[in-house]
Amino acid sequence: MNDITLNITVSEGKLIFKALVELPFKLVFELIGNINQQTNAQQRNNESDEIVLKLNKREIEIIKEALVEQPFKMVFSIFEKISKVESI
């Protein structure tokens, strides 16, 4: 599968984690591990607030499914970013 590059802030990453833990473990455990691994590698190497995630289409769908259950005002910016990368 082709990877999709999603640029998010650390705060947005925390919101994604918060949303993902509400879904069944079987559905999200690999995705949480993947995001955690990428985030930790990037945060060790720089002080930037930006995280660049390489995700496949299915992982993006799971994230969207999780975010739908969160208050829209909190997750709007993430949906906006996902929408932009999906249209590329």
Backbone as CSV, one residue per row, in Angstrom:
resi,resn,N_x,N_y,N_z,CA_x,CA_y,CA_z,C_x,C_y,C_z
1,MET,0.828,-1.200,0.000,0.000,0.000,0.000,0.862,1.249,0.000
2,ASN,0.357,2.299,-0.611,1.066,3.567,-0.616,0.888,4.267,0.721
3,ASP,1.992,4.798,1.232,1.916,5.548,2.478,1.417,6.954,2.213
4,ILE,0.704,7.467,3.189,0.215,8.837,3.174,0.992,9.572,4.252
5,THR,1.519,10.742,3.924,2.256,11.534,4.899,1.312,12.525,5.543
6,LEU,1.211,12.448,6.864,0.331,13.327,7.629,1.185,14.116,8.612
7,ASN,1.193,15.430,8.465,1.935,16.317,9.369,0.977,16.823,10.440
8,ILE,1.294,16.512,11.696,0.448,16.934,12.807,1.315,17.532,13.908
9,THR,0.669,18.219,14.828,1.387,18.741,15.989,1.370,17.672,17.087
10,VAL,2.195,17.875,18.090,2.214,16.964,19.236,0.830,16.945,19.893
11,SER,0.191,18.096,20.022,-1.152,18.169,20.620,-2.163,17.366,19.816
12,GLU,-2.082,17.467,18.503,-2.992,16.689,17.658,-2.706,15.195,17.793
13,GLY,-1.442,14.841,17.930,-1.074,13.446,18.142,-1.687,12.900,19.417
14,LYS,-1.672,13.706,20.465,-2.274,13.297,21.732,-3.779,13.101,21.585
15,LEU,-4.419,13.968,20.806,-5.857,13.815,20.559,-6.146,12.526,19.789
16,ILE,-5.278,12.209,18.829,-5.454,10.972,18.067,-5.331,9.770,18.997
17,PHE,-4.323,9.762,19.853,-4.170,8.667,20.820,-5.402,8.556,21.714
18,LYS,-5.866,9.690,22.213,-7.037,9.700,23.087,-8.242,9.090,22.381
19,ALA,-8.406,9.409,21.120,-9.533,8.871,20.352,-9.356,7.381,20.065
20,LEU,-8.143,6.983,19.714,-7.903,5.585,19.367,-8.147,4.624,20.525
21,VAL,-7.826,5.043,21.733,-7.991,4.130,22.863,-9.457,3.837,23.166
22,GLU,-10.357,4.588,22.576,-11.787,4.340,22.753,-12.297,3.225,21.837
23,LEU,-11.511,2.870,20.817,-11.902,1.800,19.889,-11.414,0.454,20.416
24,PRO,-11.964,-0.637,19.891,-11.514,-1.962,20.335,-10.013,-2.155,20.138
25,PHE,-9.371,-2.716,21.155,-7.919,-2.930,21.154,-7.454,-3.677,19.915
26,LYS,-8.174,-4.699,19.538,-7.805,-5.530,18.386,-7.699,-4.697,17.100
27,LEU,-8.505,-3.666,17.013,-8.521,-2.805,15.832,-7.364,-1.809,15.810
28,VAL,-6.931,-1.352,16.995,-6.009,-0.213,17.041,-4.607,-0.489,17.563
29,PHE,-4.349,-1.664,18.125,-3.064,-1.845,18.811,-1.870,-1.689,17.876
30,GLU,-1.943,-2.191,16.668,-0.812,-2.044,15.735,-0.642,-0.585,15.311
31,LEU,-1.748,0.092,15.072,-1.699,1.504,14.679,-1.120,2.361,15.799
32,ILE,-1.549,2.122,17.027,-1.001,2.870,18.168,0.503,2.631,18.277
33,GLY,0.936,1.394,18.115,2.366,1.078,18.156,3.131,1.785,17.055
34,ASN,2.558,1.798,15.853,3.191,2.449,14.701,3.345,3.950,14.945
35,ILE,2.269,4.593,15.375,2.324,6.038,15.628,3.300,6.342,16.765
36,ASN,3.251,5.556,17.814,4.146,5.752,18.957,5.609,5.627,18.541
37,GLN,5.919,4.616,17.741,7.292,4.406,17.279,7.778,5.589,16.436
38,GLN,6.959,6.029,15.503,7.345,7.156,14.643,7.505,8.442,15.459
39,THR,6.581,8.664,16.372,6.623,9.875,17.194,7.859,9.903,18.080
40,ASN,8.122,8.798,18.753,9.292,8.747,19.651,10.592,8.954,18.892
41,ALA,10.729,8.365,17.716,11.942,8.522,16.912,12.153,9.990,16.524
42,GLN,11.069,10.660,16.163,11.183,12.054,15.736,11.416,12.998,16.912
43,GLN,10.780,12.753,18.018,10.915,13.640,19.162,12.294,13.529,19.804
44,ARG,12.936,12.363,19.690,14.303,12.205,20.211,15.297,13.048,19.417
45,ASN,15.015,13.220,18.145,15.977,13.864,17.256,15.784,15.365,17.090
46,ASN,14.677,15.900,17.561,14.494,17.348,17.416,13.504,17.876,18.446
47,GLU,13.431,19.169,18.537,12.554,19.829,19.497,11.307,20.402,18.832
48,SER,11.077,20.061,17.578,9.945,20.591,16.841,8.620,20.095,17.420
49,ASP,7.600,20.885,17.251,6.250,20.510,17.677,5.546,19.696,16.592
50,GLU,6.210,19.520,15.448,5.586,18.808,14.333,5.991,17.333,14.320
51,ILE,5.029,16.496,14.009,5.256,15.061,13.834,4.846,14.717,12.405
52,VAL,5.688,13.997,11.709,5.386,13.554,10.357,5.130,12.057,10.415
53,LEU,3.879,11.676,10.146,3.504,10.269,10.199,3.354,9.702,8.797
54,LYS,3.857,8.507,8.605,3.661,7.750,7.362,2.633,6.677,7.694
55,LEU,1.452,6.797,7.103,0.351,5.896,7.400,-0.246,5.363,6.108
56,ASN,-0.800,4.154,6.186,-1.485,3.650,4.995,-2.953,4.072,5.042
57,LYS,-3.641,3.824,3.959,-5.028,4.260,3.828,-5.922,3.673,4.935
58,ARG,-5.718,2.409,5.277,-6.521,1.775,6.322,-6.275,2.438,7.686
59,GLU,-5.029,2.783,7.972,-4.712,3.453,9.235,-5.388,4.825,9.313
60,ILE,-5.398,5.538,8.197,-6.084,6.832,8.143,-7.575,6.635,8.415
61,GLU,-8.163,5.604,7.835,-9.590,5.326,8.052,-9.887,5.035,9.519
62,ILE,-9.018,4.287,10.169,-9.202,3.990,11.593,-9.123,5.271,12.426
63,ILE,-8.163,6.120,12.102,-8.026,7.396,12.814,-9.296,8.228,12.640
64,LYS,-9.795,8.307,11.407,-11.022,9.075,11.167,-12.191,8.493,11.946
65,GLU,-12.305,7.171,11.971,-13.369,6.507,12.721,-13.298,6.881,14.204
66,ALA,-12.099,6.920,14.738,-11.920,7.264,16.151,-12.236,8.737,16.406
67,LEU,-11.798,9.602,15.522,-11.979,11.042,15.734,-13.435,11.479,15.636
68,VAL,-14.231,10.756,14.874,-15.646,11.111,14.717,-16.363,11.147,16.065
69,GLU,-15.897,10.344,16.995,-16.530,10.270,18.316,-16.089,11.384,19.257
70,GLN,-15.120,12.187,18.844,-14.589,13.268,19.691,-15.301,14.581,19.376
71,PRO,-15.258,15.537,20.309,-15.864,16.846,20.041,-15.242,17.485,18.793
72,PHE,-16.099,17.883,17.870,-15.647,18.396,16.576,-14.679,19.560,16.725
73,LYS,-14.947,20.430,17.643,-14.106,21.616,17.843,-12.660,21.221,18.159
74,MET,-12.486,20.084,18.843,-11.148,19.637,19.230,-10.394,18.978,18.077
75,VAL,-11.103,18.339,17.166,-10.432,17.524,16.146,-10.557,18.083,14.729
76,PHE,-11.191,19.218,14.585,-11.400,19.796,13.262,-10.102,19.950,12.474
77,SER,-9.051,20.450,13.132,-7.786,20.693,12.420,-7.184,19.392,11.891
78,ILE,-7.374,18.295,12.624,-6.840,17.009,12.163,-7.620,16.541,10.942
79,PHE,-8.944,16.651,10.987,-9.750,16.272,9.823,-9.373,17.097,8.597
80,GLU,-9.097,18.371,8.817,-8.701,19.258,7.722,-7.394,18.764,7.091
81,LYS,-6.432,18.382,7.916,-5.149,17.895,7.417,-5.315,16.561,6.675
82,ILE,-6.133,15.678,7.237,-6.363,14.387,6.588,-7.045,14.613,5.232
83,SER,-7.999,15.503,5.190,-8.692,15.798,3.942,-7.725,16.284,2.864
84,LYS,-6.771,17.112,3.258,-5.793,17.641,2.291,-4.900,16.538,1.743
85,VAL,-4.425,15.636,2.597,-3.517,14.589,2.102,-4.264,13.527,1.325
86,GLU,-5.533,13.317,1.623,-6.312,12.327,0.870,-6.628,12.809,-0.528
87,SER,-6.674,14.119,-0.719,-7.005,14.659,-2.033,-5.808,14.720,-2.973
88,ILE,-4.629,14.403,-2.449,-3.408,14.446,-3.272,-3.308,13.185,-4.111
